Amino acid sequence: MNEKIKNRVIIANITWNNSGWRSIYVNPRAGHKYARKYPGHEALNFDFNKENIDDEQNVYGFIQWTVPPKRLGDKAIIIFYSVNLENYNGEIIGIYGDAKILEKNKQTKWKGFQNDVLSSNISAKKELSLLFPIPLKAEKYSNGKRLVPQVGFTYKDEEIAEKIILDEIKELKKSGMKLDEYRKLVKIYEFVANKKYSEWQIDDSEKEQEELLTIIKDFKREEIINDLKEITSQTPELIEYKGKQFKRDNKNIVELKILRGFKCQLCESSILKRDGSLYIEAAHITEKKHKGSETPDNILILCPNHHKEFDLGNKKIIERKKDRIIFELNSRKYDISLELK
């Protein structure tokens, strides 16, 4: 890391919660009588929308420590450790970025806690905080020893935070998790490491589409149609072919280009490249900046000229259905099928 900030990284122990620290959980196997009767205040650390507590930018949480640190360094990071009571492994389960210790505990009425009061003693920025989708085995970072005392915290070198986040990114890449989790982790990494994450290249779409084309070109037409029809909001945003991961959106576009015969849907032209292959582009009906997706009902396959005209010209949508769109573009009317066939 570029700049050392004293007491910037702490690893804090929190009690196990089998609902992801997003709802109240009473541990029947806890060693303390209190913990078998009441939930720990950290039970809601990763519920980022607690009513009357969290706001648009900040999340408030809790750490049980007997001797709290006097202060945290600037741009502080809290890494959360817990012992998984299902397998009794120590796990790193999440992170708070740009964290602060509250000068005075924040008390909020909340049914279920002792005296129906939830206490918060730390805060962090929501955009820099995350419950890890895949918990990391803590022994990897401590030579098999416990990372943090039974109750409390321990200071660690900043490099451990950087390594933990990089390891979580690697685990997510292997799992096919959603891209928003990748993006958030990369943002957290860049905050922690104070440098760009150079390996993160989610926008190198053209190169990836060319690589996917060499794989998909031999697929049967029926396979491609069925694949596109099965897309839902739950479809993983990362897919794997031949041991390599690709963005699902790029695969959708390649499949649509194949189905449309690499021909512009407005003029039926395409560009012959010197290697003998055909070049064509994909235009979004609802633009990406307005959260338009790469699904069959939102993509037109167009030549470069019509792509630019569609994006920049005087356009009016007359009728839009899942399998058809009718629009005027620079005073010319088009009726285009979006049907998969």
Number of C-alpha atoms within 10 A of each C-alpha: 11 7 8 10 14 14 19 22 26 22 22 25 26 26 26 24 22 16 11 19 21 18 15 20 25 20 20 12 10 14 9 10 10 13 16 15 16 17 21 26 23 26 25 24 26 23 18 21 16 14 10 8 17 17 14 10 11 19 25 29 25 23 24 17 15 9 9 12 14 8 14 20 15 14 15 24 27 26 24 23 26 23 21 17 15 8 7 9 14 24 21 27 24 24 25 27 23 23 26 21 21 14 10 9 13 16 13 14 13 13 11 15 19 14 10 12 15 24 20 23 20 21 21 24 19 21 17 24 25 22 19 20 16 16 17 21 16 21 15 13 15 11 9 11 11 14 24 21 12 14 14 18 25 14 17 16 15 21 12 14 22 18 14 20 23 16 13 20 22 12 16 20 19 15 16 18 18 16 16 10 16 18 14 16 23 21 17 23 23 16 18 23 19 13 11 12 13 7 7 12 8 12 9 10 15 11 10 17 21 13 14 19 18 9 13 17 13 8 12 9 14 12 12 20 16 11 12 18 12 8 14 9 6 7 13 16 16 20 19 14 10 6 7 9 15 20 20 17 18 22 24 20 24 23 25 24 23 17 17 19 15 22 21 23 20 15 10 13 15 19 15 11 9 7 6 8 9 14 16 19 21 19 21 20 18 14 14 11 7 7 9 13 17 23 17 20 20 19 22 27 27 27 24 18 10 19 20 12 15 19 14 11 14 12 16 13 13 12 10 16 10 11 13 13 19 16 17 16 18 13 11 9 14 15 15 15 16 21 11 16 10
